[in-house]
Amino acid sequence: MKNFETLCVHPLKDKNDKGAVTSAIYPAIAYDYLEEKTLQYPGFYSTYNQESLGEIICNLEQGKWGMIFSSGMAAISNAILTFVKHGEHIVFSKDLYGGTLKFAKEELPKRGIECSFANNNSDSFKSQIKDNTKLLYIETPSNPLLKIVSMSEIAAIAKAHNLITVIDNTFASPINQLPLAKGIDISVHSGTKYLGGHNDLPYGALVSNNIDHKEIIFNTAKMYGGSLSPYECYIAERSLKTLALRIKKQNENAMEVASFLSNNKHINKVYYPGLASHADHKVAKEQMTGFGGMVSFELDTDLDGINLFQHNLKLISPALSLGGVESLICSPVYTSHRYLTKEERLQIGIRDSLLRLSVGIENAGDLINDIEQAIALTLH
């Protein structure tokens, strides 16, 4: 395999038919079908730009095949609904992106699909498996507490029980971890985040390690829509060329910021898998090549103080989303987990004082200075 820096820039073996070094954009929605083996149509996820982007992300994830969607939730919901039907059961990890958690708790029960939620360890997952269990779903590192699940252990459990495994690999990206190489069946991404990297393009991605899954997942996707336009595919492909460079810088910056926060008297707790103090640091070190650009921390204040702190930041932007070149910060209480009650949030460890920081590619010292001055103004 090429090194990731090279693979991001030169992801495909063949250049397009004009010899250009960048991909062409084919905006057509109508294609000749008489002489074609495959029907090309945007809703079938089979146009040139859709297939090209799917192949690129597949190569990065080292999978058998890949496809792209108009959002991360489209990729997640299709991965689940393809394999699980009425009367069957899924085991999710407890620590999930808010959209996935809402889908599991509110949408799947409408379809007669039962959901259980396990802690981030193999024994907890084993204890939740039933006769009608079909799928194990994990998110590692998790949103927003950056908990780590052992991918190889989950894959082994699934294999022993003939179950399908799905991972949300958004926070890590393929640069920092390769779930399919650890035995996971399907890796999904909110491409809106690190894959896109510039806070300007919503899309999703799915890569599978099983060629037999391709037709059935594509057939499910056709029923629910969620395809990406040719121009958006092109922008996504262009953004991937800098993925390895962006992730490397974000890894470095996040480690510096996390180290600073862990030594600040006004910070009660720091969540970053790269720190030796992180509860899952050993597992993260075994399965990740970098620890990512996400850092969560608890500031020693109440909700009013959390809001004031964010207003006092001058460089870091209080905003939704993550993974872009600009550093963003948010309070999960008001964003990703706003629909949970306070009691439900506390059950999964999300306190009012928690902040989630998506570290960008700015100078790390400038980011630290911004946090430091905002703390001083807030807690003076």
JOHU-V136954 format. One record per backbone hydrogen bond with DSSP energy under -0.5 kcal/mol. NH is the residue of the N-H (numbers start at 1). CO is the residue of the C=O. Records with the same first field share a line. If there is no record, write none. Layout:
NH: CO, CO
This chain:
6: 3
7: 3
8: 4
9: 5
10: 6
16: 20
19: 16
26: 24
27: 25
36: 33
40: 38
41: 39
44: 41
45: 42
46: 41
51: 47
52: 48
53: 49
54: 50
55: 51
56: 52
57: 53
58: 54
59: 55
60: 56
61: 57
62: 58
63: 58
64: 208
65: 208
67: 206
69: 204
70: 226
75: 71
76: 72
77: 73
78: 74
79: 75
80: 76
81: 77
82: 78
83: 79, 80
84: 80
87: 112
88: 85
89: 132
90: 114
91: 135
92: 90, 116
93: 137
94: 118
96: 94
101: 97
102: 98
103: 99
104: 100
105: 101
106: 102
107: 102, 103
108: 103
110: 107
111: 107, 108
112: 109
113: 108
114: 88, 112
116: 90
118: 92
121: 119
125: 121
126: 122
127: 123
128: 124, 125
129: 125, 126
133: 130
134: 89
135: 89
136: 164
137: 91
138: 166
140: 168
141: 147
142: 147
144: 142
146: 142
151: 149
154: 150
155: 151
156: 152
157: 153
158: 154
159: 155
160: 156
161: 157
162: 159
163: 158
164: 134
166: 136
167: 186
168: 138
169: 167, 188
173: 169
176: 172, 173
177: 173
179: 177
181: 178
182: 178, 179
183: 180
184: 179
186: 165
187: 207
188: 167
189: 205
191: 189, 203
192: 203
193: 190
196: 191
197: 193
204: 69
205: 189
206: 67
207: 187
208: 65
209: 185
211: 209
213: 210
214: 211
216: 212
217: 213
218: 214
219: 215
220: 216
221: 217
222: 218
223: 219, 220
224: 220
225: 221
233: 229
234: 230
235: 231
236: 232
237: 233
238: 234
239: 235
240: 236
241: 237, 238
242: 239
243: 240
246: 242
247: 243
248: 244
249: 245
250: 246
251: 247
252: 248
253: 249
254: 250
255: 251
256: 252
257: 253
258: 254
259: 255
260: 256
261: 257
262: 258
263: 259, 260
264: 261
265: 263
267: 264
268: 266, 298
269: 298
271: 296
272: 270
275: 272
278: 275
281: 278
284: 280
285: 281
286: 282
287: 283
288: 284
289: 176
290: 176
295: 357
296: 271
297: 355
298: 269
299: 297, 353
300: 266
301: 299
306: 302
307: 303
308: 304
309: 305
310: 306
311: 307
312: 308
313: 309, 310
317: 327
319: 317, 329
325: 197
328: 358
329: 317
330: 356
332: 330
334: 331
335: 331
337: 332
338: 335
340: 337
345: 341
346: 342
347: 343
348: 344, 345
349: 346
350: 345
351: 349
354: 351
355: 297
356: 330
357: 295, 355
358: 328, 356
359: 293, 357
361: 325
367: 363
368: 364
369: 365
370: 366
371: 367
372: 368
373: 369
374: 370
375: 371
376: 372
377: 373
378: 374
379: 375
